[in-house]
């Protein structure tokens, strides 16, 4: 039908749809006013155009109504089907559900600065002309899927933005003025081109946490590991393809403590026409956990580095950048999610906090875990989850069948194992049910979370995670091992400068190490040094395969708490199978350490408490369906065993994802050599790779 036959009121709605879609394709994650306005039209429009999603492979009647409108008033020739529709669902619905009572001025002020683009290679070769928005919002979501993976382009502008939380306003580093940053949505097999331009005085890099970066290590992002930082006024295009991955990941700054405000979700949808291996959700809702500091986090870590002591802790935790009603001056900055009765929602949970593992629960609701670190798992039900920094978990929420006449808090608070100070507070959002009639002053239920140091719960939860291990999603656990490695991880000290007293233990400085080697950050990038055969004076290829001295790791601490220092790499031939046992130490007290490995997923084949026993413990390893992930918690006072295949050439960072421990040196790097075949070799660096 032509646009001429479209009633004036309905033309207005189509304009709102396209405006909302265009805003989302441009990467915005602010309020979606068009969607909210459209909801008031849905009843009438459903009567006119039909809303039976079962007849059209569309899972949302309201969006089907909007699609029908686009057919009539937007000159579209047919409905939007299947997985392509899922993309439109993400673009046209406010997946973040930012329904705060706050106007979120920091989002609104930066709205016009948004410069992200969402396009396909094919479309960029066309003259878009006056129909650019229409093609970008609708047409691009259809034909590009018929030819496999597409190229999606984004622009990240690193810029300062005034943001107010807890009645404190500060200028902070953001991407495109957003806090949190923009959401990236792609499909398995897609290529991503993300241009990052630095408009602030601090150097910057971006890491795409969990992306394997097969042969594309130049795009991985950790500063001085795979690249030199992007300096003020400079740009760099992160260019990589998502191969064999789908699920919830995230991106964040990977230099100093800038990831306190520079982070956002990275959602990888399955390939076209490939369904989820679980109930298809009515709606998908990313919830990203963060930490808010009233002062500048860069100033906090700078002061701690100078004194040798521990840094000040955060002032609040956040859901999607909002602290919630349990903090002073924050009732208006509350994440609220309105749900319908009898629907299944998929929550994409991401822990982007700097220094805290977090329990999460929703009052009077049971969650079904279906994915961890972008790997499908055998579903299981739980009322509470634990997420370490760097970990993601997808859960299904089946809402109540009838209106409950109440609201429900979603809450998260820290899991604590160390002896240092921590932010002992709770972030909360509100789960609200759509009411058949307006109602006020509904009762508010609060979840019961585990105690702060409930290591037993954490261990039991971790042991419930299992890979699907079926024909569609196999668990290819290495059965024959080439390299058996044993790493101790933990805290220690390093001497204070001469004639000075530091604020660490015994007047020394806090330090951290792996196999008693505290990593020294180089001044040039390790990957470049390796690729151009200029490693002399930059790094040593002799990282120890086990501790230099054996001791009772979880018993009485030794008298000598000093660590050694160095830039040492563990070298692995291509396709080496590795078994790595990581053992916590109690030198300065036992503590949990979430270790993240770049460039790989690994299988968690075993874990336990006390000292690892190489004769007894391997007999209990799970080599059938262990969980596969990219970040694992080394238990407080215990050990964890992982296996992986070194099939990705390059230099790959491994570090504690507690930012304070990373800064103290709890990190190292792997150097995986090229294989013999052309497709087993690291690609050359891009021409715009930043220089040191």
DRENFI-383195 format. One record per residue (C-alpha): residue number from 1; x, y, z. Coordinates in steps of 0.25 Angstrom, whole numbers, m for minus. Example, Ala and Ser with C-alpha at 12.3 -4.5 7.8 and 13.67 -1.06 7.14 Angstrom:
BEGIN
VEXTI    k     px     py     pz
VEXTI    1     49    m18     31
VEXTI    2     55     m4     29
# end
This chain:
BEGIN
VEXTI    k     px     py     pz
VEXTI    1      0      0      0
VEXTI    2      5     14     m3
VEXTI    3      8     24      7
VEXTI    4     m3     33      1
VEXTI    5    m14     23      7
VEXTI    6     m8     24     21
VEXTI    7    m16     32     31
VEXTI    8    m10     44     36
VEXTI    9     m9     39     51
VEXTI   10     m3     26     46
VEXTI   11      7     34     38
VEXTI   12     11     40     51
VEXTI   13     13     27     58
VEXTI   14     22     21     46
VEXTI   15     30     34     48
VEXTI   16     32     30     62
VEXTI   17     35     16     59
VEXTI   18     46     20     49
VEXTI   19     51     31     58
VEXTI   20     53     21     70
VEXTI   21     59     10     61
VEXTI   22     69     20     55
VEXTI   23     72     25     69
VEXTI   24     75     10     73
VEXTI   25     83      7     60
VEXTI   26     91     19     63
VEXTI   27     95     12     77
VEXTI   28     87     21     86
VEXTI   29     83     14     99
VEXTI   30     76     26    105
VEXTI   31     61     27    107
VEXTI   32     52     22     95
VEXTI   33     41     32     95
VEXTI   34     35     27     82
VEXTI   35     33     13     87
VEXTI   36     26     19    100
VEXTI   37     17     27     91
VEXTI   38     14     16     82
VEXTI   39      9      7     93
VEXTI   40     m3     16     95
VEXTI   41     m7     13     80
VEXTI   42     m6     m2     81
VEXTI   43    m20     m6     85
VEXTI   44    m26      1     73
VEXTI   45    m16     m3     63
VEXTI   46    m17    m17     67
VEXTI   47    m31    m17     63
VEXTI   48    m28    m11     50
VEXTI   49    m16    m19     46
VEXTI   50    m16    m32     54
VEXTI   51     m7    m36     65
VEXTI   52     m6    m51     64
VEXTI   53      9    m54     65
VEXTI   54      8    m69     64
VEXTI   55      4    m67     49
VEXTI   56     16    m58     46
VEXTI   57     27    m64     54
VEXTI   58     28    m51     62
VEXTI   59     28    m52     77
VEXTI   60     23    m39     81
VEXTI   61      9    m34     77
VEXTI   62     12    m20     79
VEXTI   63     24    m20     70
VEXTI   64     16    m28     60
VEXTI   65      6    m17     60
VEXTI   66     17     m7     57
VEXTI   67     23    m16     46
VEXTI   68      9    m16     40
VEXTI   69      9     m1     40
VEXTI   70     22     m1     33
VEXTI   71     16    m10     22
VEXTI   72      5      0     20
VEXTI   73     11     13     23
VEXTI   74     26     11     20
VEXTI   75     25      4      7
VEXTI   76     30     m9     12
VEXTI   77     26    m22      4
VEXTI   78     25    m32     15
VEXTI   79     26    m35     30
VEXTI   80     40    m36     37
VEXTI   81     42    m50     40
VEXTI   82     50    m59     50
VEXTI   83     64    m55     54
VEXTI   84     64    m42     46
VEXTI   85     52    m38     54
VEXTI   86     60    m41     67
VEXTI   87     70    m30     62
VEXTI   88     58    m20     60
VEXTI   89     53    m24     74
VEXTI   90     66    m20     80
VEXTI   91     66     m7     72
VEXTI   92     52     m3     74
VEXTI   93     50     m7     88
VEXTI   94     57     m1    100
VEXTI   95     64    m13    104
VEXTI   96     71     m6    115
VEXTI   97     57     m2    121
VEXTI   98     62     11    126
VEXTI   99     49     15    133
VEXTI  100     55     23    144
VEXTI  101     47     34    150
VEXTI  102     59     42    147
VEXTI  103     60     50    134
VEXTI  104     75     45    133
VEXTI  105     80     58    128
VEXTI  106     93     53    126
VEXTI  107     87     44    115
VEXTI  108     79     55    109
VEXTI  109     90     65    108
VEXTI  110     99     56    101
VEXTI  111     88     50     91
VEXTI  112     92     60     80
VEXTI  113    106     56     81
VEXTI  114    103     41     78
VEXTI  115    110     38     65
VEXTI  116    109     22     64
VEXTI  117    106     16     51
VEXTI  118     99      2     49
VEXTI  119    101     m2     34
VEXTI  120    105    m13     25
VEXTI  121    116    m13     15
VEXTI  122    107    m14      4
VEXTI  123     99     m2      8
VEXTI  124    111      7     10
VEXTI  125    114      5     m5
VEXTI  126    100     11     m8
VEXTI  127     96     25    m10
VEXTI  128     86     26      2
VEXTI  129     81     40     m1
VEXTI  130     68     44      5
VEXTI  131     64     30      9
VEXTI  132     76     27     18
VEXTI  133     68     26     31
VEXTI  134     58     17     25
VEXTI  135     68      7     19
VEXTI  136     77      8     31
VEXTI  137     65      5     41
VEXTI  138     58     m5     33
VEXTI  139     63    m10     19
VEXTI  140     77    m13     25
VEXTI  141     71    m23     35
VEXTI  142     66    m32     23
VEXTI  143     75    m34     11
VEXTI  144     88    m34     18
VEXTI  145     84    m47     26
VEXTI  146     83    m55     13
VEXTI  147     98    m54     10
VEXTI  148    103    m58     23
VEXTI  149    111    m49     33
VEXTI  150    110    m34     31
VEXTI  151    120    m23     34
VEXTI  152    115    m14     45
VEXTI  153    121      0     48
VEXTI  154    121      8     60
VEXTI  155    128     21     65
VEXTI  156    133     22     79
VEXTI  157    136     36     83
VEXTI  158    144     37     96
VEXTI  159    139     50    103
VEXTI  160    137     56    116
VEXTI  161    122     57    121
VEXTI  162    116     63    134
VEXTI  163    109     52    141
VEXTI  164    101     53    155
VEXTI  165     99     42    164
VEXTI  166     97     42    179
VEXTI  167     96     57    178
VEXTI  168    110     58    173
VEXTI  169    113     64    160
VEXTI  170    126     61    153
VEXTI  171    133     61    139
VEXTI  172    136     47    135
VEXTI  173    141     40    123
VEXTI  174    130     33    115
VEXTI  175    128     28    101
VEXTI  176    119     37     93
VEXTI  177    115     44    106
VEXTI  178    108     32    111
VEXTI  179    109     25    125
VEXTI  180    108     13    123
VEXTI  181    113     13    109
VEXTI  182    106      9     96
VEXTI  183    101     m5     94
VEXTI  184    107    m13     82
VEXTI  185     98    m23     76
VEXTI  186    104    m33     65
VEXTI  187    101    m47     60
VEXTI  188    111    m59     60
VEXTI  189    119    m58     48
VEXTI  190    118    m42     47
VEXTI  191    130    m33     45
VEXTI  192    131    m21     54
VEXTI  193    138     m8     51
VEXTI  194    138      1     63
VEXTI  195    146     14     61
VEXTI  196    150     20     75
VEXTI  197    154     34     75
VEXTI  198    161     40     87
VEXTI  199    156     54     91
VEXTI  200    161     54    106
VEXTI  201    175     56    112
VEXTI  202    176     41    117
VEXTI  203    181     30    108
VEXTI  204    171     20    104
VEXTI  205    169      6     99
VEXTI  206    156     m3     98
VEXTI  207    156    m18    101
VEXTI  208    144    m26     95
VEXTI  209    143    m35    107
VEXTI  210    141    m50    103
VEXTI  211    143    m48     88
VEXTI  212    153    m59     84
VEXTI  213    160    m50     74
VEXTI  214    164    m62     65
VEXTI  215    177    m57     58
VEXTI  216    172    m43     61
VEXTI  217    180    m40     74
VEXTI  218    183    m26     69
VEXTI  219    168    m23     73
VEXTI  220    168    m29     87
VEXTI  221    171    m16     94
VEXTI  222    179    m17    107
VEXTI  223    189     m6    107
VEXTI  224    204     m9    105
VEXTI  225    200    m24    102
VEXTI  226    194    m24     88
VEXTI  227    194     m9     85
VEXTI  228    200      4     90
VEXTI  229    189     13     95
VEXTI  230    181     23     87
VEXTI  231    186     36     90
VEXTI  232    179     50     91
VEXTI  233    174     54     77
VEXTI  234    177     40     71
VEXTI  235    168     29     66
VEXTI  236    168     14     64
VEXTI  237    159      5     57
VEXTI  238    156     m9     64
VEXTI  239    154    m19     53
VEXTI  240    150    m33     57
VEXTI  241    140    m44     53
VEXTI  242    131    m51     63
VEXTI  243    135    m66     60
VEXTI  244    127    m77     67
VEXTI  245    122    m69     78
VEXTI  246    108    m64     82
VEXTI  247    103    m59     95
VEXTI  248    105    m48    105
VEXTI  249    119    m41    106
VEXTI  250    123    m27    109
VEXTI  251    134    m16    105
VEXTI  252    142     m7    114
VEXTI  253    154      2    115
VEXTI  254    167     m6    118
VEXTI  255    176      4    123
VEXTI  256    177      9    138
VEXTI  257    164     10    145
VEXTI  258    156     16    133
VEXTI  259    147      5    132
VEXTI  260    140     10    144
VEXTI  261    132     18    134
VEXTI  262    136     13    120
VEXTI  263    128      0    118
VEXTI  264    116     m5    111
VEXTI  265    109    m18    107
VEXTI  266    113    m26     95
VEXTI  267    101    m35     90
VEXTI  268    104    m46     80
VEXTI  269     91    m52     74
VEXTI  270     91    m66     68
VEXTI  271     92    m67     53
VEXTI  272     80    m65     45
VEXTI  273     69    m76     47
VEXTI  274     77    m82     59
VEXTI  275     68    m82     71
VEXTI  276     73    m82     86
VEXTI  277     74    m95     92
VEXTI  278     63    m91    102
VEXTI  279     50    m84    103
VEXTI  280     49    m72     93
VEXTI  281     48    m60    102
VEXTI  282     37    m49    101
VEXTI  283     47    m39    103
VEXTI  284     62    m38    106
VEXTI  285     68    m28    116
VEXTI  286     83    m26    118
VEXTI  287     86    m22    133
VEXTI  288    100    m17    135
VEXTI  289    106    m16    149
VEXTI  290    116     m5    152
VEXTI  291    122      4    162
VEXTI  292    120     18    165
VEXTI  293    131     27    171
VEXTI  294    128     41    176
VEXTI  295    142     45    173
VEXTI  296    151     42    160
VEXTI  297    155     28    160
VEXTI  298    168     32    153
VEXTI  299    172     41    165
VEXTI  300    168     29    175
VEXTI  301    178     19    168
VEXTI  302    188     30    166
VEXTI  303    188     33    181
VEXTI  304    189     18    185
VEXTI  305    201     16    175
VEXTI  306    208     28    182
VEXTI  307    206     23    196
VEXTI  308    207      8    194
VEXTI  309    194      5    201
VEXTI  310    180      1    197
VEXTI  311    171     10    189
VEXTI  312    158     16    194
VEXTI  313    146      8    191
VEXTI  314    134     12    182
VEXTI  315    122     20    188
VEXTI  316    111     11    181
VEXTI  317    108      0    172
VEXTI  318     99      2    160
VEXTI  319     90     m5    151
VEXTI  320     91      1    137
VEXTI  321     98     13    143
VEXTI  322     87     15    154
VEXTI  323     90     13    169
VEXTI  324     75     11    173
VEXTI  325     67     15    185
VEXTI  326     75      9    196
VEXTI  327     86     20    194
VEXTI  328     83     34    199
VEXTI  329     79     44    189
VEXTI  330     76     33    179
VEXTI  331     62     30    178
VEXTI  332     60     37    165
VEXTI  333     72     29    159
VEXTI  334     66     15    160
VEXTI  335     66      4    150
VEXTI  336     51      0    148
VEXTI  337     47    m11    139
VEXTI  338     32    m12    136
VEXTI  339     28    m27    132
VEXTI  340     15    m33    128
VEXTI  341      9    m45    134
VEXTI  342     11    m59    129
VEXTI  343     23    m55    120
VEXTI  344     37    m61    120
VEXTI  345     48    m50    120
VEXTI  346     63    m52    117
VEXTI  347     72    m44    127
VEXTI  348     86    m42    121
VEXTI  349     94    m40    134
VEXTI  350    108    m34    133
VEXTI  351    118    m31    145
VEXTI  352    126    m19    140
VEXTI  353    129    m15    154
VEXTI  354    144    m11    157
VEXTI  355    147    m19    170
VEXTI  356    135    m27    175
VEXTI  357    128    m40    173
VEXTI  358    113    m38    174
VEXTI  359    102    m47    179
VEXTI  360     89    m44    171
VEXTI  361     74    m48    174
VEXTI  362     60    m43    171
VEXTI  363     50    m44    182
VEXTI  364     40    m55    181
VEXTI  365     44    m60    168
VEXTI  366     52    m72    163
VEXTI  367     63    m70    152
VEXTI  368     67    m81    142
VEXTI  369     82    m80    138
VEXTI  370     84    m83    123
VEXTI  371     97    m77    119
VEXTI  372    110    m73    126
VEXTI  373    121    m65    119
VEXTI  374    114    m66    105
VEXTI  375    113    m81    106
VEXTI  376    100    m89    107
VEXTI  377     99    m97    120
VEXTI  378     90   m108    125
VEXTI  379     78   m100    131
VEXTI  380     76   m100    146
VEXTI  381     68    m92    155
VEXTI  382     73    m83    166
VEXTI  383     68    m71    174
VEXTI  384     82    m65    175
VEXTI  385     94    m63    166
VEXTI  386    108    m60    168
VEXTI  387    116    m52    157
VEXTI  388    131    m48    158
VEXTI  389    136    m36    151
VEXTI  390    137    m40    136
VEXTI  391    127    m51    137
VEXTI  392    113    m51    130
VEXTI  393    101    m59    132
VEXTI  394     88    m61    125
VEXTI  395     75    m64    133
VEXTI  396     61    m67    129
VEXTI  397     50    m60    138
VEXTI  398     36    m66    137
VEXTI  399     27    m55    142
VEXTI  400     15    m58    151
VEXTI  401      2    m63    144
VEXTI  402     m7    m52    151
VEXTI  403     m4    m38    155
VEXTI  404      3    m40    169
VEXTI  405     m2    m26    175
VEXTI  406     13    m23    179
VEXTI  407     26    m19    174
VEXTI  408     39    m26    176
VEXTI  409     54    m22    178
VEXTI  410     65    m27    169
VEXTI  411     77    m26    178
VEXTI  412     92    m28    178
VEXTI  413    103    m27    189
VEXTI  414    117    m32    190
VEXTI  415    123    m45    193
VEXTI  416    135    m43    201
VEXTI  417    147    m52    204
VEXTI  418    159    m42    207
VEXTI  419    163    m35    219
VEXTI  420    163    m21    212
VEXTI  421    152    m10    212
VEXTI  422    141    m11    203
VEXTI  423    128     m4    199
VEXTI  424    118    m11    208
VEXTI  425    105     m6    201
VEXTI  426     94    m11    193
VEXTI  427     89     m7    179
VEXTI  428     74     m9    176
VEXTI  429     65     m8    164
VEXTI  430     50    m10    164
VEXTI  431     42    m20    157
VEXTI  432     28    m15    154
VEXTI  433     16    m23    148
VEXTI  434      7    m16    138
VEXTI  435     m6    m13    146
VEXTI  436    m20    m15    140
VEXTI  437    m24     m3    148
VEXTI  438    m16      9    153
VEXTI  439    m10      6    167
VEXTI  440     m2     13    177
VEXTI  441      6     10    189
VEXTI  442      8     m5    186
VEXTI  443     16    m13    196
VEXTI  444     30    m15    192
VEXTI  445     37    m29    195
VEXTI  446     52    m30    197
VEXTI  447     61    m42    194
VEXTI  448     69    m49    204
VEXTI  449     84    m50    199
VEXTI  450     95    m59    205
VEXTI  451    104    m54    216
VEXTI  452    116    m46    211
VEXTI  453    126    m57    212
VEXTI  454    117    m69    208
VEXTI  455    128    m77    201
VEXTI  456    120    m89    202
VEXTI  457    109    m83    194
VEXTI  458    119    m79    183
VEXTI  459    125    m92    182
VEXTI  460    112   m100    181
VEXTI  461    107    m90    170
VEXTI  462    119    m91    162
VEXTI  463    118   m106    163
VEXTI  464    104   m106    157
VEXTI  465    109   m100    144
VEXTI  466    111   m110    133
VEXTI  467    113   m109    118
VEXTI  468    101   m114    109
VEXTI  469    111   m124    103
VEXTI  470    102   m129     92
VEXTI  471    103   m130     77
VEXTI  472    100   m116     74
VEXTI  473    108   m110     85
VEXTI  474    119   m120     88
VEXTI  475    129   m118    100
VEXTI  476    142   m121     93
VEXTI  477    150   m123    106
VEXTI  478    165   m126    103
VEXTI  479    167   m141    107
VEXTI  480    182   m142    105
VEXTI  481    190   m131    111
VEXTI  482    204   m126    106
VEXTI  483    207   m116    117
VEXTI  484    203   m117    131
VEXTI  485    205   m104    138
VEXTI  486    203    m99    153
VEXTI  487    202    m85    156
VEXTI  488    201    m79    170
VEXTI  489    192    m66    171
VEXTI  490    192    m56    182
VEXTI  491    196    m44    189
VEXTI  492    210    m40    195
VEXTI  493    218    m28    197
VEXTI  494    230    m20    191
VEXTI  495    240    m11    198
VEXTI  496    236      4    199
VEXTI  497    246     14    193
VEXTI  498    258     17    201
VEXTI  499    256     26    213
VEXTI  500    241     25    211
VEXTI  501    230     18    219
VEXTI  502    218     13    211
VEXTI  503    204      9    215
VEXTI  504    204     m5    212
VEXTI  505    208    m17    222
VEXTI  506    220    m14    231
VEXTI  507    222     m1    224
VEXTI  508    224     m7    210
VEXTI  509    216     m6    198
VEXTI  510    204    m15    194
VEXTI  511    208    m25    182
VEXTI  512    202    m37    175
VEXTI  513    208    m48    167
VEXTI  514    206    m61    159
VEXTI  515    217    m71    163
VEXTI  516    223    m60    171
VEXTI  517    225    m51    158
VEXTI  518    219    m38    159
VEXTI  519    217    m33    145
VEXTI  520    224    m20    141
VEXTI  521    216    m13    130
VEXTI  522    225    m10    118
VEXTI  523    226      3    111
VEXTI  524    224     m3     97
VEXTI  525    213    m13     93
VEXTI  526    217    m28     94
VEXTI  527    210    m32     82
VEXTI  528    217    m23     73
VEXTI  529    231    m26     80
VEXTI  530    228    m41     77
VEXTI  531    223    m39     62
VEXTI  532    235    m30     58
VEXTI  533    245    m39     66
VEXTI  534    249    m27     75
VEXTI  535    247    m34     88
VEXTI  536    261    m32     94
VEXTI  537    259    m23    106
VEXTI  538    244    m23    105
VEXTI  539    241    m37    111
VEXTI  540    246    m50    115
VEXTI  541    240    m63    109
VEXTI  542    243    m71    122
VEXTI  543    231    m70    131
VEXTI  544    232    m81    142
VEXTI  545    223    m93    140
VEXTI  546    222    m95    155
VEXTI  547    226    m87    167
VEXTI  548    241    m86    170
VEXTI  549    239    m90    185
VEXTI  550    228   m100    189
VEXTI  551    221    m97    203
VEXTI  552    208    m99    210
VEXTI  553    200    m89    201
VEXTI  554    188    m88    210
VEXTI  555    194    m90    223
VEXTI  556    203    m81    232
VEXTI  557    208    m70    223
VEXTI  558    223    m70    221
VEXTI  559    232    m59    227
VEXTI  560    237    m54    214
VEXTI  561    225    m47    207
VEXTI  562    233    m40    196
VEXTI  563    230    m43    181
VEXTI  564    240    m43    170
VEXTI  565    237    m33    158
VEXTI  566    238    m36    143
VEXTI  567    231    m36    129
VEXTI  568    231    m50    126
VEXTI  569    223    m58    116
VEXTI  570    219    m73    115
VEXTI  571    222    m78    101
VEXTI  572    213    m88     95
VEXTI  573    215    m95     81
VEXTI  574    202    m94     73
VEXTI  575    191   m105     77
VEXTI  576    198   m108     90
VEXTI  577    188   m114    100
VEXTI  578    189   m108    113
VEXTI  579    185   m112    127
VEXTI  580    186   m100    137
VEXTI  581    184   m101    152
VEXTI  582    183    m88    159
VEXTI  583    185    m88    174
VEXTI  584    181    m77    184
VEXTI  585    191    m73    195
VEXTI  586    190    m68    209
VEXTI  587    202    m60    209
VEXTI  588    194    m47    212
VEXTI  589    181    m55    215
VEXTI  590    173    m64    206
VEXTI  591    165    m57    196
VEXTI  592    157    m61    183
VEXTI  593    163    m56    170
VEXTI  594    154    m56    157
VEXTI  595    165    m59    146
VEXTI  596    161    m54    132
VEXTI  597    168    m60    120
VEXTI  598    169    m52    107
VEXTI  599    168    m59     94
VEXTI  600    162    m72     99
VEXTI  601    151    m80    105
VEXTI  602    155    m91    115
VEXTI  603    148   m102    122
VEXTI  604    147   m102    137
VEXTI  605    150   m117    140
VEXTI  606    152   m116    155
VEXTI  607    153   m108    167
VEXTI  608    154   m110    182
VEXTI  609    159   m104    196
VEXTI  610    172   m105    202
VEXTI  611    185   m109    195
VEXTI  612    184   m116    181
VEXTI  613    188   m130    182
VEXTI  614    193   m135    168
VEXTI  615    192   m149    171
VEXTI  616    177   m149    177
VEXTI  617    170   m137    171
VEXTI  618    171   m140    156
VEXTI  619    163   m153    158
VEXTI  620    151   m145    161
VEXTI  621    153   m135    149
VEXTI  622    140   m134    140
VEXTI  623    145   m136    126
VEXTI  624    131   m139    120
VEXTI  625    122   m126    122
VEXTI  626    130   m116    130
VEXTI  627    126   m101    129
VEXTI  628    134    m93    118
VEXTI  629    137    m79    121
VEXTI  630    147    m67    120
VEXTI  631    147    m63    134
VEXTI  632    148    m72    146
VEXTI  633    149    m70    161
VEXTI  634    161    m76    168
VEXTI  635    154    m80    181
VEXTI  636    158    m73    194
VEXTI  637    168    m83    201
VEXTI  638    166    m93    189
VEXTI  639    170    m96    175
VEXTI  640    163    m97    161
VEXTI  641    168   m106    149
VEXTI  642    165   m101    135
VEXTI  643    168   m107    121
VEXTI  644    169   m100    108
VEXTI  645    175   m102     94
VEXTI  646    186    m91     89
VEXTI  647    180    m90     75
VEXTI  648    180    m75     74
VEXTI  649    194    m69     71
VEXTI  650    198    m56     78
VEXTI  651    200    m50     91
VEXTI  652    189    m52    101
VEXTI  653    187    m45    115
VEXTI  654    183    m53    127
VEXTI  655    180    m45    140
VEXTI  656    171    m43    152
VEXTI  657    159    m36    149
VEXTI  658    159    m29    162
VEXTI  659    165    m16    157
VEXTI  660    173    m13    170
VEXTI  661    180    m26    169
VEXTI  662    183    m25    154
VEXTI  663    190    m11    157
VEXTI  664    198    m18    168
VEXTI  665    203    m28    158
VEXTI  666    194    m40    158
VEXTI  667    195    m42    143
VEXTI  668    204    m49    132
VEXTI  669    203    m52    117
VEXTI  670    204    m64    108
VEXTI  671    211    m64     95
VEXTI  672    205    m74     85
VEXTI  673    214    m76     73
VEXTI  674    209    m77     59
VEXTI  675    205    m91     53
VEXTI  676    210    m96     40
VEXTI  677    198    m94     31
VEXTI  678    194    m80     26
VEXTI  679    181    m80     34
VEXTI  680    189    m82     47
VEXTI  681    197    m70     46
VEXTI  682    195    m56     53
VEXTI  683    191    m46     42
VEXTI  684    200    m34     40
VEXTI  685    196    m21     48
VEXTI  686    187    m11     43
VEXTI  687    193      2     37
VEXTI  688    186     11     48
VEXTI  689    191      3     60
VEXTI  690    195     13     70
VEXTI  691    209     16     73
VEXTI  692    215     18     87
# end
